[in-house]
Amino acid sequence: MTPNIILFDIDQTLADNDHRLHYMQRDEVDWDEFEDQCIYDQPIMETIMMAQAWKALGKQVWCWTGRTDRVRSQTEVWLRNNGVPFDQLLTRSVAEAQSTPAAMTKLRWLTVSPVPRDRVVCAYDDDPGVVKVLREKGKLLVYKVVRP
């Protein structure tokens, strides 16, 4: 099958979550509180426009994130409200989020399941660790999103 999937990370790629980073500066991070604020993230329009352009070219836009299943519905609402044309949304279980770095989760999704690797064109991500792992071990073209 012809490659037709474009993968987009969400936090700091499509969504600016700077307003909730202060939660991570605490001695003990309350991840539920951190994630609950995701609905208030600001859109990163430049990357959202890339997703819209790929969609207009007939590609599938898949969003994959380190966010947990606990905020999946809020994330879907945020994506729709901010014009992100997504075909699939991949989130992690709470248990996986507590035990596995996002880079390893995304690599597993890409190489094992549920992402059909042979159909992926490229990915967009802001995390240097994720970018490195997907490029080196996933043999994937990954665009590193860097905001001014």
N, C-alpha and C positions, 0 to 999 in steps of 0.2 A: 504494500500500500504506500502511496505517496506521503512523505512527511507533511503533516498539516497541523501540528500542535505547537503552540507557543506557550511557554510556562512563565508565569509572573509570580514572584514573591509579593507579599502584601505590605508588611510593616517596613517602613522607610524606603519602599520601592513604589508602591501605589498610594500608600497612606502615610502621612506625616504624623508620627506618634510622639513628637517631641514634648507635647504637653503632659504626657504621662511618664516620662523618663525619671522624674523625681521619685517615683515609687521604687525604682531600682537602686536608689542611693541609700536606702535604709539598711540597717544591719540584717534584718530579716525581711525579705521581699514577700509581700502579700500578692501572689500572682493572680488570685481571683480579682482583687481590687484593681490591679494593673490592667487585666484583660477587660474588666467591666467597662472601662473608660474608652474602649476601642471605637465605640459608636460616635465619639466626638473627634476622632482623628480628622485632620484636614487632608483633602485630596492633593496628590502630587500630579498636577495636570499634564506635565510633559510626558510622564510615563503612562498615564491613562490614555493620552492621545496615541501613544504607540500601540496600546492594546486595541484601541478603536480602529487604527489603521490596519493592523493585522486582520482584525475581524472583517473589515471592509474588503480585504483581499480574499476572503473566503476561508481563512484559517480558523481553527478552534483555539480559543483562549482558555487556558487552564490556570487557575490560581492555586498555589500551594503555599502553605504558611506554617510557621511554628505555633500559631494560635491553636488552642485546644477545641475539641468538640463542644465544650461547655459554652463557647461564644460563637458557634457556627451560625446560628440564626441571626445574631447581631451583625456578624461579618457579611452574610448574604444581603442583609438590608443595606449595610454601608456600601457594598459594591454596587448594588442597583441604584441607590440614591446618588451615587457619584459617577454614574455613567460608565462603569466598567462592564464590558460585554463578556461575561464569563460563561463557559460551557460546563466546566467542572470546578469544584472547590474541594481541595484536600486539606483537612485539618488533622491534628494529632490527638490521640487519647491523652487524658490527663496523666496517666501513668507513664506513657512514653515521653511526654514533655518533661517529666520529672527525672527521667533516667537516660535519655538519649539526646545528644546535641542535634540541633536542626539540620546541620550538614549531613549527619549520618541518616537521619530520617528521610531527607530528600534523596540521598543516594540510593537508599533501599527502595523508595517509591519508584525511582528511575530504572533500577537494574532488576528488581524483583517483581514489584507490582505496587500500585495499580496503573502506573504510567507506561504505555506501550512505547518503549524506547525507540523503536524503528520508525515511529511516526512523529518524533519530536524534531522540530527545526532548530530551536534555540530556547534560552531562558534568560530572564532578567532578574537580578538579585543585587542587594546592597551589601550583603555580609561577605567580607573577604574570605572567611573560612569556608562558607558555602560555595562561593565562586571557585576557589582552589580545588575543593574536593570534586565538584561536578566536572570541572575541566580535566583534572588529572585522572580520576578514577572512573568518572562517568563518560569521559571522552565526548563531552558536550560543549557546544559553542554557548558561552555564557557572557552576556553583557553586564558589566558591573555598573550599577546605578550609583552615581556620585552627585550629590546635590551641592550647589554653591554655598 
